[in-house]
Amino acid sequence: MPNLTHIAIVGASGRMGQMLINAVTENSDAVLSGVTEREGHPWIGQDLGICMGGHATGIIVSDDPLKVFAKSQAVIDFTSPAATVAHSVLAAQARAVHVIGTTGLNKGHLAKLAAAARHCAIVRAGNMSLGVNLLMQLTKKVAKALDEDFDIEIVESHHRYKVDAPSGTALMLGEAAAEGRGVVLNDVADRGRDGITGERKRGEIGFHAIRGGDVVGEHDVIFAADGERIVLRHLASDRQIFARGALKAALWGQGKSPGEYDMLDVLGL
């Protein structure tokens, strides 16, 4: 019998939470060690399988993350910034790998995650898909190859329910473009335009967010110069790609030293 990695899922009732649960239960190298939901949620104390509309599994939905993390080797977290920071402290106590797909994290949140990473491995990415992480590398290389005669614009589209903008993936792509150019993203970012804005400043990296329908995720990085444009594009049609990537990160993180990692580390890029 192989040693299976015990993985906990937080935010079990959400769309991503349920996809992660299915990904873990269908994987031959992992076992679902437990799931959590916020205090007062109607799933608390109920059998997970029944809550998800299937057969009983024997796994009871808990509102005590530390109890669940204590019997887990990894925690996969696509919740909210505040919840993710709280989970990072508990994952560090349990010495569990903390895989974070949460977006909308600010500098304060990131500082707290860095503190937790002194005690456990944290794998964090604004996007867990293989394709997007390849796109980041391509963006960096193209930005490095082209001078500021090429304007960089990043356009992202997501479903109507997404609460943060620009998306975490768009910001990752912006960071990649800025790194390729040898600049700091915050110094050159322009997050949307409205009204009489004047001419576009040379060297800016623009961001534009589209929200509507059930769009899973679309990202374009546009390099536009006089007479020509280069467009790098990634289209996601199934959220399962994010669940598969997160599970891959949880398995990869086993035995890794405490510290902060990303999907480029996981994928060997």
Order of alpha helices (4+ residues) and beta strands (2+ residues): beta-alpha-beta-alpha-alpha-beta-alpha-beta-alpha-beta-alpha-beta-alpha-alpha-beta-beta-beta-beta-alpha-beta-alpha
